Amino acid sequence: MFLCGVLWFFNRQETSPAKKTVPPPDKRIGTRLCTRFIPESYGMRMIVCEVHLLSYKTNNFKRMKKILDYLLTPIFHLHCGLMVLLFYPIQVVALHVFGDKARRRTVDWLNWTMLKGLYLMGCKVSFAGLEKIPENRPIVIVANHQSIYDIPAVGHVFRKNNPKYISKIELSKNLLSISYNLKHSQSALIDRTKGAQAVKEIFKLGRLIEFNNYAACIFPEGTRSRTGALQPFMSAGINTLLRAAPSAVIVPFVIDGHSRLMEKGYFPLKFGQRITYTVLDPIEPKGNDVEELVGGIHDAIEQTLTA
């Protein structure tokens, strides 16, 4: 009775609905409602107590993630920069002293350290379908393109297949370990303004993987997707590779999460993103129309991204 009297005292002036304060809808979302009914015989109305514990925790978590975005992004970029710088002289020494096999081994370690750097941003990294990667035959890796971090991912997942890349020629300059690897791994460095040169380089790469059972990676979107939405695939590069390497098998590779990590560009990166690398079922291209093949690969990758 005493408690009811105290509650009545504090609520007796709330006779006008205009004076009633109601939390805005956004404050009520995600909250717990704790209601207590007091009999009308006591002249009391229902008292609704909104407990904002859940929303308070949620808002604090979002603020903490935003702070971590800004605090950890410089550390992540510093890690990547140091790895690229550190492995440059190691690659040079390995190539000139121990040969190309030793250089490839140092690149494997570089790719591994670059992927491990994702944990600095709180990323949850997972791999799927690695057992589907063929052995002892040439491979054409067809992957979607979300960021510059796609290259270490391809290099790490397909490291046993000695992957080569179809890359714009600009990346072969001023990027230390990355440029050195592109130039000395016999990747196809193409000038987008010179179609004949691009076809020649891609065909040359196709012959290389055909005779050595290597892998060649191509990003048929042609450019990075900043939103993660899959762009149309261009079939010309894949067609050239398959003409040069008729015994090659196509392996679709899905990269999911890099675009979310870089939603705001290089700064700040987004903390705590889930990143998944998925190898899809290999496709035998013999006897199939290239345009239909490319369309089917596009649909399979898109389906995996939206699953």
C-alpha positions as CSV (number, residue, x, y, z in Angstrom):
1,M,0.0,0.0,0.0
2,F,2.8,2.3,0.8
3,L,4.4,1.7,-2.6
4,C,1.1,2.3,-4.4
5,G,0.8,5.6,-2.5
6,V,4.3,6.7,-3.6
7,L,3.6,5.8,-7.2
8,W,0.3,7.7,-7.1
9,F,2.1,10.8,-5.7
10,F,4.6,10.9,-8.6
11,N,1.9,10.1,-11.2
12,R,-1.0,12.3,-10.0
13,Q,0.2,15.3,-12.0
14,E,0.1,13.4,-15.3
15,T,-3.6,14.1,-16.0
16,S,-2.9,15.7,-19.4
17,P,-1.9,13.3,-22.3
18,A,0.2,16.1,-23.7
19,K,2.6,15.9,-20.8
20,K,3.1,12.2,-21.2
21,T,6.6,11.4,-22.4
22,V,6.8,8.4,-24.8
23,P,10.1,7.2,-26.0
24,P,10.6,7.5,-29.7
25,P,10.1,4.3,-31.7
26,D,13.9,3.9,-32.3
27,K,14.4,3.8,-28.6
28,R,11.9,1.1,-28.1
29,I,13.3,-1.2,-30.8
30,G,15.2,-4.2,-29.3
31,T,14.1,-3.4,-25.7
32,R,12.4,-5.6,-23.2
33,L,9.1,-4.5,-21.8
34,C,8.4,-5.1,-18.2
35,T,4.8,-4.4,-17.3
36,R,3.0,-4.4,-14.0
37,F,-0.7,-4.1,-13.5
38,I,-2.1,-2.4,-10.4
39,P,-5.9,-2.8,-9.8
40,E,-8.0,0.2,-10.8
41,S,-9.7,0.2,-7.3
42,Y,-6.5,1.8,-6.0
43,G,-6.9,4.6,-8.6
44,M,-3.8,3.6,-10.4
45,R,-3.3,3.0,-14.1
46,M,-1.0,0.4,-15.7
47,I,2.7,1.3,-15.3
48,V,4.9,0.3,-18.2
49,C,8.6,0.1,-17.4
50,E,10.9,0.0,-20.5
51,V,14.2,-1.6,-19.8
52,H,16.7,-0.6,-22.4
53,L,19.4,-3.1,-21.4
54,L,19.4,-4.9,-24.8
55,S,19.5,-1.7,-26.9
56,Y,22.1,-0.2,-24.6
57,K,24.4,-3.2,-25.1
58,T,23.7,-3.2,-28.9
59,N,24.5,0.5,-29.2
60,N,27.7,0.1,-27.1
61,F,28.8,-2.8,-29.3
62,K,28.3,-0.7,-32.4
63,R,30.3,2.1,-30.9
64,M,33.1,-0.2,-29.9
65,K,33.2,-1.7,-33.4
66,K,33.5,1.7,-34.9
67,I,36.3,2.6,-32.6
68,L,38.1,-0.7,-33.5
69,D,37.6,0.2,-37.2
70,Y,39.8,3.3,-36.7
71,L,42.2,1.8,-34.2
72,L,43.0,-1.4,-36.0
73,T,43.0,-0.3,-39.7
74,P,46.4,1.4,-39.4
75,I,47.8,-1.7,-37.7
76,F,46.5,-3.9,-40.4
77,H,47.9,-1.7,-43.2
78,L,51.2,-1.5,-41.3
79,H,51.3,-5.3,-41.1
80,C,50.6,-5.7,-44.9
81,G,53.2,-3.0,-45.8
82,L,55.9,-4.6,-43.6
83,M,55.2,-8.1,-45.1
84,V,55.5,-6.7,-48.7
85,L,58.7,-4.9,-47.7
86,L,60.2,-7.8,-45.8
87,F,59.6,-10.5,-48.4
88,Y,61.0,-8.4,-51.3
89,P,64.7,-9.0,-50.5
90,I,63.9,-12.5,-49.4
91,Q,62.4,-13.2,-52.9
92,V,65.4,-11.7,-54.6
93,V,67.9,-13.7,-52.6
94,A,65.8,-16.9,-52.9
95,L,65.6,-16.6,-56.7
96,H,69.3,-15.7,-57.4
97,V,70.8,-18.1,-54.8
98,F,68.4,-21.1,-54.6
99,G,66.3,-20.8,-57.8
100,D,62.7,-20.2,-58.7
101,K,61.3,-23.0,-56.5
102,A,62.7,-21.3,-53.4
103,R,61.2,-18.0,-54.6
104,R,57.8,-19.6,-55.0
105,R,58.1,-20.9,-51.4
106,T,58.7,-17.4,-50.1
107,V,55.6,-16.2,-52.0
108,D,53.6,-18.9,-50.3
109,W,54.7,-17.6,-46.9
110,L,54.0,-14.1,-48.0
111,N,50.4,-15.0,-49.0
112,W,50.0,-16.9,-45.7
113,T,51.1,-13.9,-43.6
114,M,48.8,-11.6,-45.6
115,L,45.8,-13.8,-44.9
116,K,46.7,-14.1,-41.3
117,G,46.7,-10.3,-41.1
118,L,42.9,-10.4,-41.6
119,Y,42.6,-11.6,-38.0
120,L,44.0,-8.2,-36.9
121,M,40.7,-6.8,-38.1
122,G,38.7,-9.4,-36.2
123,C,37.8,-11.2,-39.4
124,K,36.3,-14.7,-39.2
125,V,38.0,-16.5,-42.1
126,S,36.8,-19.9,-43.4
127,F,37.6,-22.1,-46.4
128,A,35.3,-24.5,-48.2
129,G,35.7,-27.0,-51.1
130,L,39.5,-27.2,-51.0
131,E,39.3,-31.0,-51.6
132,K,37.8,-30.2,-55.0
133,I,41.0,-28.7,-56.4
134,P,42.3,-31.1,-59.2
135,E,45.9,-32.2,-59.2
136,N,48.4,-32.9,-62.0
137,R,46.6,-31.0,-64.7
138,P,46.3,-27.4,-65.9
139,I,43.7,-25.3,-64.2
140,V,41.9,-22.1,-65.2
141,I,40.7,-20.4,-61.9
142,V,37.7,-18.2,-62.6
143,A,37.2,-15.9,-59.6
144,N,35.1,-12.9,-58.7
145,H,37.1,-9.7,-57.8
146,Q,36.4,-7.7,-54.7
147,S,39.7,-6.2,-53.6
148,I,43.5,-6.3,-53.8
149,Y,43.4,-8.9,-51.1
150,D,42.0,-11.4,-53.5
151,I,45.4,-12.2,-54.9
152,P,46.9,-13.5,-51.6
153,A,43.8,-15.6,-51.2
154,V,44.1,-17.2,-54.6
155,G,47.8,-17.7,-54.1
156,H,47.3,-19.4,-50.7
157,V,44.4,-21.7,-51.7
158,F,45.9,-22.9,-55.0
159,R,49.6,-22.8,-53.8
160,K,50.1,-26.5,-54.8
161,N,49.2,-25.6,-58.4
162,N,51.7,-22.8,-58.7
163,P,49.1,-20.1,-59.7
164,K,49.8,-17.4,-62.3
165,Y,47.7,-14.3,-62.8
166,I,46.3,-12.2,-65.6
167,S,47.0,-8.7,-64.3
168,K,47.1,-5.2,-65.5
169,I,50.7,-4.2,-66.3
170,E,50.6,-1.3,-63.8
171,L,50.8,-3.8,-60.9
172,S,54.2,-4.9,-62.1
173,K,55.7,-1.7,-60.9
174,N,56.4,-0.1,-57.5
175,L,54.7,-2.7,-55.3
176,L,57.9,-4.5,-54.2
177,S,57.1,-8.1,-53.4
178,I,53.8,-8.1,-55.4
179,S,55.4,-6.6,-58.5
180,Y,58.5,-8.8,-58.2
181,N,56.3,-12.0,-58.0
182,L,54.2,-10.9,-61.0
183,K,57.2,-10.3,-63.2
184,H,59.1,-13.4,-62.2
185,S,56.3,-15.9,-62.0
186,Q,55.6,-15.6,-65.7
187,S,52.1,-14.1,-65.2
188,A,50.4,-12.4,-68.0
189,L,50.9,-8.6,-67.6
190,I,48.5,-6.9,-70.0
191,D,48.1,-3.4,-71.3
192,R,44.3,-2.7,-71.5
193,T,44.8,-0.2,-74.2
194,K,46.5,-2.7,-76.5
195,G,44.2,-5.6,-77.3
196,A,46.7,-7.5,-79.4
197,Q,49.3,-7.4,-76.7
198,A,46.7,-8.7,-74.1
199,V,45.7,-11.6,-76.3
200,K,49.3,-12.6,-76.9
201,E,50.2,-12.5,-73.2
202,I,47.1,-14.5,-72.2
203,F,47.8,-17.1,-74.9
204,K,51.4,-17.4,-73.8
205,L,50.2,-18.0,-70.2
206,G,47.8,-20.7,-71.5
207,R,50.6,-22.6,-73.2
208,L,52.7,-22.3,-70.0
209,I,50.0,-23.9,-67.8
210,E,49.3,-26.6,-70.5
211,F,52.8,-27.9,-70.6
212,N,53.5,-27.6,-66.8
213,N,50.2,-28.4,-65.2
214,Y,50.1,-25.0,-63.6
215,A,47.1,-22.8,-62.7
216,A,46.1,-19.5,-64.2
217,C,43.8,-17.1,-62.4
218,I,41.5,-14.7,-64.3
219,F,39.0,-12.2,-62.9
220,P,36.5,-12.0,-65.8
221,E,34.7,-9.0,-64.3
222,G,37.7,-7.0,-65.4
223,T,37.7,-4.7,-62.3
224,R,36.9,-4.9,-58.6
225,S,33.3,-4.8,-57.4
226,R,33.3,-2.3,-54.5
227,T,29.8,-3.3,-53.4
228,G,30.3,-7.1,-53.7
229,A,27.6,-7.4,-56.3
230,L,28.8,-9.6,-59.1
231,Q,29.4,-7.8,-62.4
232,P,29.0,-9.3,-65.9
233,F,31.7,-11.7,-66.9
234,M,33.8,-11.1,-70.1
235,S,34.5,-14.4,-71.9
236,A,37.4,-13.3,-74.2
237,G,40.2,-14.0,-71.7
238,I,38.8,-17.4,-70.7
239,N,38.3,-18.3,-74.3
240,T,42.0,-17.5,-75.1
241,L,43.2,-19.5,-72.2
242,L,41.2,-22.5,-73.2
243,R,42.4,-22.4,-76.8
244,A,46.0,-22.3,-75.5
245,A,45.4,-25.0,-72.8
246,P,42.8,-27.5,-74.3
247,S,43.3,-30.0,-71.5
248,A,42.7,-27.4,-68.7
249,V,39.8,-27.7,-66.3
250,I,37.9,-24.7,-65.0
251,V,37.7,-24.2,-61.3
252,P,35.3,-21.4,-60.1
253,F,36.5,-19.7,-56.9
254,V,34.2,-17.5,-54.8
255,I,35.6,-14.7,-52.6
256,D,33.0,-13.4,-50.2
257,G,33.6,-10.7,-47.6
258,H,36.4,-8.5,-49.0
259,S,33.9,-5.9,-50.2
260,R,32.3,-5.7,-46.8
261,L,35.8,-5.3,-45.2
262,M,36.4,-2.4,-47.6
263,E,32.9,-0.9,-47.5
264,K,34.4,2.5,-46.8
265,G,37.6,2.1,-48.9
266,Y,41.0,1.6,-47.4
267,F,40.2,3.6,-44.3
268,P,38.6,2.7,-42.1
269,L,38.3,-1.0,-42.8
270,K,35.3,-2.7,-41.1
271,F,36.1,-4.8,-38.0
272,G,34.7,-8.3,-37.5
273,Q,33.6,-9.3,-41.0
274,R,33.0,-12.9,-42.0
275,I,35.2,-13.8,-45.0
276,T,34.7,-17.1,-46.9
277,Y,36.7,-18.6,-49.7
278,T,34.9,-21.4,-51.6
279,V,36.1,-23.7,-54.3
280,L,33.1,-24.8,-56.5
281,D,32.9,-28.0,-58.5
282,P,35.4,-28.2,-61.4
283,I,34.0,-27.9,-64.9
284,E,35.3,-29.7,-68.0
285,P,35.1,-27.2,-70.8
286,K,35.6,-29.7,-73.7
287,G,32.6,-29.7,-76.1
288,N,30.9,-26.8,-74.5
289,D,30.2,-23.3,-75.8
290,V,32.4,-20.8,-74.1
291,E,29.7,-18.2,-73.7
292,E,27.4,-20.7,-72.1
293,L,30.2,-21.9,-69.8
294,V,31.0,-18.4,-68.7
295,G,27.3,-17.7,-68.1
296,G,26.9,-20.8,-66.0
297,I,30.0,-20.0,-63.9
298,H,28.7,-16.5,-63.3
299,D,25.4,-17.9,-62.1
300,A,27.1,-20.4,-59.8
301,I,29.3,-17.8,-58.2
302,E,26.4,-15.4,-57.8
303,Q,24.3,-18.1,-56.2
304,T,27.1,-18.8,-53.7
305,L,27.5,-15.1,-52.9
306,T,23.8,-14.7,-52.2
307,A,23.2,-18.0,-50.3
